[in-house]
Amino acid sequence: MLPRSRRPTVPGDILRHEFLEPLGLSQKELAEALGITRVRLSEIIRGKRAVTPDTAIRLARFFDTTPEFWIGLQSDVSLWDTLQVHGAEYEKIKPVRAAVE
């Protein structure tokens, strides 16, 4: 469930605070281990770039998590951002009611 009053935590914050810092890994070390550029990783950590399925799989393999964990974090942020931009428009959509037998 999405929080109503604040933006969900971006995957990069989780990556930095829950994985990199406790393990003493640098962004450079992680980027090399994942086979991605430091720029790509840095943008993810700063919340300037989304976690793609490719990145989710790489992170999951390295940290022994699941791709769904990383995609779920990103999905929450993306949904929240979209609702902030288009929420009023979505409210105008009336749901269709199923016929009751």
C-alpha positions in Angstrom: 0.0 0.0 0.0 1.3 3.5 -0.9 1.8 6.0 1.8 -0.7 8.9 1.5 1.3 11.7 3.0 4.8 11.1 1.8 6.7 9.8 -1.2 7.8 6.2 -0.8 11.5 5.7 -0.1 13.4 5.5 -3.4 15.3 2.3 -4.1 18.6 4.2 -4.0 18.1 5.2 -0.4 17.5 1.6 0.5 20.5 0.5 -1.5 22.7 3.1 0.2 21.6 2.8 3.8 20.6 -0.9 4.0 23.2 -2.4 1.7 26.2 -0.3 0.8 26.9 1.4 4.1 26.6 -1.7 6.3 28.8 -3.8 4.0 31.3 -1.0 3.6 31.0 -1.1 -0.2 31.7 1.9 -2.4 29.5 2.9 -5.4 32.5 2.1 -7.6 32.9 -1.4 -6.1 29.3 -2.1 -6.5 29.1 -0.8 -10.1 32.0 -3.0 -11.1 30.5 -6.0 -9.4 27.2 -5.5 -11.2 28.7 -4.7 -14.5 27.1 -1.3 -14.8 28.6 2.2 -15.0 29.2 4.3 -11.9 27.0 7.0 -13.4 24.1 4.7 -13.7 24.5 3.5 -10.1 25.0 7.0 -8.8 21.8 8.2 -10.5 19.8 5.4 -9.0 21.2 6.1 -5.5 20.4 9.8 -5.9 16.8 9.0 -7.1 17.4 10.5 -10.5 17.1 7.1 -12.4 14.7 4.3 -12.0 15.6 0.7 -11.2 15.0 -1.2 -14.4 14.3 -5.0 -14.6 17.9 -5.4 -15.7 19.3 -3.5 -12.7 16.8 -5.3 -10.4 18.2 -8.7 -11.5 21.8 -7.6 -11.1 21.1 -6.2 -7.6 19.1 -9.3 -6.6 21.9 -11.6 -7.7 24.6 -9.6 -5.9 22.7 -9.1 -2.6 20.9 -12.4 -2.6 17.5 -10.7 -2.7 14.8 -10.9 -5.4 14.3 -8.8 -8.5 10.7 -8.3 -7.2 12.0 -6.6 -4.1 13.8 -3.9 -6.2 11.1 -3.6 -8.8 8.5 -3.3 -6.0 10.4 -0.4 -4.4 10.6 1.3 -7.8 7.0 0.6 -8.6 5.8 2.2 -5.4 7.7 5.4 -6.2 6.6 5.5 -9.8 2.9 5.0 -8.8 3.1 7.7 -6.1 4.7 10.2 -8.5 2.1 9.5 -11.2 -0.8 9.9 -8.7 0.7 13.3 -7.7 0.7 14.5 -11.3 -2.6 12.9 -12.5 -4.6 12.2 -9.3 -7.3 14.8 -10.1 -7.7 13.4 -13.6 -8.1 9.9 -12.2 -10.7 11.0 -9.8 -13.0 11.9 -12.7 -13.0 8.3 -14.0 -16.2 6.5 -12.8 -15.9 2.8 -12.2 -18.1 0.5 -14.1 -20.5 -1.5 -11.9 -20.9 -5.2 -12.5 -24.5 -6.3 -12.9 -25.8 -8.0 -9.8 -27.6 -11.3 -10.5 
